[in-house]
């Protein structure tokens, strides 16, 4: 489509609006809308929370005057079906807007294109594809989940410049800078689940909660991979299980009495088949998807990271590189285990970007091929 500077500006604003819903709308998509008359913005809105009004509705409610004849910029195709709320396409038709500019079509194969068709059938001009790549990146979690019912997995790690995540003695606090750790809490707020291995629980005893400066964050669903039931019953994350349950993914090797104690305390035990004597991570993703967990932050150690990469569940990596050297042949690295026998077998990445976060460098990349593709 032909784009003017104003078109791009309005859609960028709609994307900025959409991002305000991060961590609040899962498993719905992030959507923002801007209503314009001529070159003047008369209304903005976004999808604020799951089950609440959609972006187009909020933008029309916020409009300073009647929207008849106006142009609506929206980051995702207006819905055409009844869900938690009535169809947004119908609301735009009723409001008699003149034109709708859409960043991307709905990735749901059962509804894709129907909202656009409905708008056109009612005489509304429609253009699609403005800043589509940006819109798809913003909704990458939703896109994977709506198509596959599997969570989008982000593997996060912090390492030194020489590739160490801990010393040979296991000491790791703190490799990354305060700004990087603050950023990680924003990831915890955005992604619905957080996954660690039992070694992390034993070594670090983390709470895996979200702490944001001056803002009420959303705690992710905490998931622990523990094949043999080694999780300590006095671990910090196991406190107050009735209100903050932990999902423990394990195998039949988990001791029955300990399993019963954890269930009684309010936690959930997922018994899964073993793969190479470990929890089958692909089956775990299927079960977590059934629970509505659409995105996962993987904060595991080197062993779990290797298993996750080899199983093909990882979609994206985010590595913080700190200006620090630790050395040590036996120091821990982000991906351990046996590794790969040849370079050709390694995990290829693409769409790599870099930016500075405090004193650290954050490298983000997509896994080139996953089993869901």
N, C-alpha and C positions, 0 to 999 in steps of 0.2 A: 504494500500500500504506500501511497505518497504521504510523506510526513512533513509537516511544518514544524518550526521551532515551538510554536504554541502547543501543537499536538503532543510533542515529546514532553514538554514541560507539564502538561496536565496529566499525562499518564504516569510520569515520574512521581507526581504528587499522589496519584491514586495508589501506586506501589508503596509509597511511604506510609499512607494511611493503612494499607493492608498489613504491613509489618507490625502495627500496633497490637494486632491480635495474637502475636506469637505467644505460645504457651497457654492460650485461653480458649481456642476454638477446636482443638483436636477432638475427634478425627476429621472435622470439617476443614475445608480449605481456607487459607488466608485471602481475603478479598477486600479491596478498597474501591471507592467510587468518587468521582468528582463531576459535578454538574456545572455546565458552562453555558452562558448566553452571550453570543458574540465572542469576545475575548475576556469576559468577566466571569469569575468564579462565583456562583450563587449558592453552592451547597457542597459539602464534603461529608463522607462517612465511611465506616469500615465495619466489618463483622467483628463484634466485640467479644462474644462468648458463645460457646456451643449451646444451641437451642434458642438463641436470641435472634433478633431481626438481622437480615443480611445487609450488606454494605449499601446496596441500591436503596433499600427502604430507609436506612438511617440517613443517607445523603438527602433524600427527598424530604424527610422530616426536618432536617437541619436547614433546608433551603430558605433563603430570605424572602422569596416570593414564589409565585406559581411557576412550575417547571414546564408547562406546555410550550412546545416548540424548541426546547433546549437540547443541548448535546450532552450525553452522558459518557464519561470515560470510566470503564470498569476493567479490573484486572483479570476477571474470569467470566466466561459466558454466563449470562443470567440464567438461573435455574428455571426449568419448565415443568417441574413436577412438585407435588405436595410432599413435604418431609416434615420437619419440625415447624416450618412456616410455609405460607402459601407461595406459589411461584412468583419470582421476581420479574420474569418476562411479562406476566399478566399485569403486574403493578405498573410497569413502564408503559405498557399499551394503554392502560386506563388513564395514566397521567398525560398521555398524548405528547411524549417527547418526540423530537424530530429525528434524532440520530443517536446511535449507540456505537461507540468505538471500544472494541474488546481486545485485550492483550492476547488471550489464548482461549481456545475452546475447552469445554469441560472434558477432562481426561477419562471420565467414567464412560466406558463404551456403550452403556445402556441409555445414556442421555445425551451424549456428545452431539452437538449440532442442532438439537431440537429447540433449544431456546433461541438460537439464531434464526432458525426457520420460522418460528412463531412470530418473532419481531418483524421479519420481512413480509410475512403474509398479512400483517396488519399495517403495512405501509410505512414502517420505520426503516430508515436507511441504516445499514450496518456495515462496519468495516472491522476486519479481524487481523491481528498479527502485529500490532504496534507494541514494541518492546517485549515481544514474546519470550525471548531468551531470559530476560530479567524476571518475567512473571513465572516461568517454569522453574527457575532456580529458587525463587522464593517459596514455591509450593512443591519442592522436590520430594518432601516427606509424603505429602498428600497424594502426589502422582503415583508413587510406587505403591502405596497402601491401597488406593482405590482400584488399582489394576491387579494386584497380586494378593492382597490381604496379608502381606508380610511387612514387618517393620523396616523402615529405612535406618540403617546402622551407620553411625559415625564413630570411628575409632580415634580416640584422642590419646596423645602421649606427650610428655614433656621430657626432653633429653638435653644433654650437654652437647657442645659443638663436636665432641668426639664420639657421640652416639651412645651415651650411657644414661640409664634412667635411675640408677642407684649405684652406690659403691659396692665393692665385693662383700662388705659386711652387711649390706642391705639398707644403708642409710640413704634417704632420698629427700628429706625436707631441709630447705626448699630449693629445688633446681630451678623452677620457673619463678619469675618476678611477681610481685603483688598484682600488677595489672593483668597478667596472664591468668592468674588464679581467679580474679574477678570475672574475666571473660568466660571462664569455664562454668562459673555459677550461672551466667546468662544462658549457656547451653543447657544446663540442667533444668532451667526454667522453661526452655523452649521444647525440649524433647520429653516425651511422656514417660520413658523408662530409662533407667541407668543400670548397666550390667557390669558386674565384677566377678572375679574368681575368688574362691575361698581363701587362697593364699593372701590376697589383698586384705581380706577381713582379719585373718590371723596376724598378719604383720603390722598393718596400719590401724586396725580397729576404727574405720571411718564411720561417720553417720550418713554420708551421702545425701545430705539435705541441700536445699538452695538458700543461699544468703546473699541478698542484694541490698545495696546501700539505699536506704530510705524508701524502698519499694517492697511490697509484699510479694514474694516469689512463690511459685508453685513447686512443691517437692515432687521429684519424679518417683515413679513406681520403682522400688529397689529390687533388683534381681541378682541372686547369687548362684553361680554354678559351683556345685559341691558334689562330686561324684560319689564320695564315700562317707559323707556325714561328718566332716571334720569341723564344721562351724561351731565356735564356742557359744554356749547358751547364754553367757554373760556379755556377748558382743553388744556394743552401743546401739547398733542398728536394730537389734531385736527387742529393745525396750518399747513398751507401750504398743504391743502388737495388735491390740484390739482397734486402735485408731490409725496406726501406721504399719500395716502388715508388710512383710517381706515375702517375696516369691523365691523359694529355694528350688532350683532345678537340679535334680539328682537322678540316681539310678536305684535299682533294687538293692544295691549295696548299702544304702542308708539304714542305720540301725533303727529297728521298729519302735523301740521305746522313745528314742530321741525324736523320731518323726512324730509320735503321738504328743510329746511334750510341746513341740513347736506348733502343732495344729491347735492344741488346747490354748496356747498363748495368743492365737489369732493369726498366725502366719499360714502361708499356703505352700504346700509341697507338691511339686510336679514330678512324678516318677516317669522317666523317659528311658527308652532303650539306650544301651551304651554303644558307642562307636569307638573302637580301639581303647576300651575300658574307660572312656570318658563320656560325658553327656553328649548326645547327638545334637549339635547346635542347629542344624537345619530343622529338625523336629521341634526344637525349642522355639524357633522363630514362628513356626506354624501355630503352636499353642499360644504364644504371646499375641500373635495377630488375632486369634479368636477372642482374646480378652480385650481387644480394642486398643492395644498398644501399637501405635503407628510409627513411632520413632524411638530409637534407643541410642544413648550415649554409652559407648563401650570404654570403660576406664580400667581395663584389665592390665595385668602384668604381661611379661613377654610370652609366657606359656599360653595363656588364654588368647592373646593377640595372634599368635601363630595358628592356633586351632581355628580361630574365627576367619582369618585370611584364607587358610587352606580349604575351609568348608564353603567359602564363597558367599558368606552372609554380609560382608562389609561392603558398603556402597561408597563411603567417603572416609578419608583420613585427614586429621588435623594434628600436625606435629608442631610443638613449640621447641625452638632451638635456643638454648640459653648461652650467653657468652661465658662459658665455663668449661674447663677441662678436668676430667677425673682420672682417666687412664685406668689401667688394671685389666689384665687378661680375663679375670673372673668377675669383673664388674658387669652388672645387668644391662641388657639392651632391650629396645622396644619389642623386638620380635625374636623369640628364642626357640627352644625345641630343636628338632633336627634340622629345620630349615629346608632348603631346596637343593637338590643334587646338581642342577645346572642353572645357568643364568636364564635360559629360555623358559624354565619352569617358574621363575619368579613372578610376583604380582606386578603387573604393569599399571601405571597411573597415567591420568590425563587431566587436562583442564587445570593445571597446577597454577596457583596464585600465591604470592607472598606479600606479607605486610608486617610492619613493626608494631609490636604490642609492648609498651614499656621498653625494657632492655632486650626483650626477646624478639625473635623472628617467628611468625606464624606461617607455616606452609600448609595450604589446603589443596587437596587433589581428589579427584574421583577415581574409583577403581575402574579400570578399563573394561573389564568383563565380569559380570556376576551371574549366578545361576538363574536369577530372575529375569535376565534380559533374553 
